[in-house]
Amino acid sequence: MAIVELSQTAPTERVTEHPHVARIENVRGGVPIIRGTRVPVRLIAQMYRTGDTVEDMLQAYPHLSAAAIYDAISYYLDHVPEMEQEIIANRIENALKETNSQMDERGFIALPPTQDG
């Protein structure tokens, strides 16, 4: 019986100037996330832009700390052009176009058929 050794390399975390924000390859495509979570800074930025308070964000994401949310907002404000591009790229219409998918009137997304069937 052959022993197969699997390479278990941890994803590389790129530190940012913000203690609660990191970029990790293979996690959400390397976009800025709140460290220790998979929550993209983009989501916090979108809530901030629409007038949600930190308390609102804590209700939506109770596993986050207020410090992490404030730091994500600070990251957004320090990187507005980059973050705005990410927000635009992740709008539903752009995601549908990129995946060649369609959304019906009920909000269900239909993925294109695979070559297998």
N, C-alpha and C positions, 0 to 999 in steps of 0.2 A: 504494500500500500504506500503510495507516494504521499509525502507531506507537501502541501502547497502553502507557501508563505505569502500572505496577502500584505501588501504595503498599506499601512494605515497612517497616512500623513494627515495631520490636522490642517484645516484650512488656514491660510495665512491671513492674520488680522492686520490691517493697516490702520495705525493709530491716526487720529486727527487731532487738531488743536483743542478739541472739545472732549472732556473726559468721559462723557456718556455716549459719544457717537463714534462708531467704527465703520470700517469698510472691510468686509470679509469675502474673499474670493469664494465663489460657489454658494453664497448666501444672498438671495435676491439679486443676483447678477453683479454683486460688488457695489451696489448703491449704498449710500449712507444709511445705517440702521442704528437703532438705540442698542447700545452694547448689552449683550446678554439676552437679547430678544431677536425676533425676526421682523420687528415693527420698523418699516422704513420711515426715515425722517420726513419724507414727502407727505405721509398721511398726517403727521402732526402739523406740518406747514399748511396743508390744505385746511385743516380745522382752524388754525390760527387765522388764516386769510379770511375765512368766512365768519369770524367773530366769536368762535367758541372760546370759552375761558379754560384756564388750566383745570379748574374743577370739572368742567364738562369733559375734558380729555381724560381725567382720572376716572370718571365714571365709565367712559368708553373703553378704557384700557386700565383696569384696576391693578394689574400686575406691574404697572410703571410707577416710578416715584415722581413727585413733583419736580425734583431736581433734574431728572432725566428729561422731562417734558420741557422745562425751561431751557435746558441745554440744547435740545433739538430745535426749539424756536430760535435760539441764539445762532445755531449752526445755519439754519435757513437764512436768517438776516445777514450773516457773513458771506453767504454763497447764493444770493438771490438769482443771478443769471443761470447758474448750473441747476439749481433746484426748480426754477420755472420751466426749464427745458425738460427735466425729468417729469414734472407734473403734466406737461403737455403730452409727452410721449406715452404716458400711462392713462390718458383719457380713453374711455370705452370705445369711442369711434376709431381711434388710432390702433388700439389693441385688436379690435375686430378686423380692421383692414390688414394689419400685420399677419394675423392668423388665417385670413380669408374665411372668417366666420360671419354669421349673421345673428342678429337678435330679433326675436319675434315680438309681437305686440304685447305679450305677457311678460317680457323681460327674460325669456329663456334664450340661451345662446346655443346655436347649432354649429358644431364644428364641421369642417368639410369632411367628406368621406375619405377614408384612408385607402391606399392602393390595395390593401388586403381585402377590402370589402366595402 
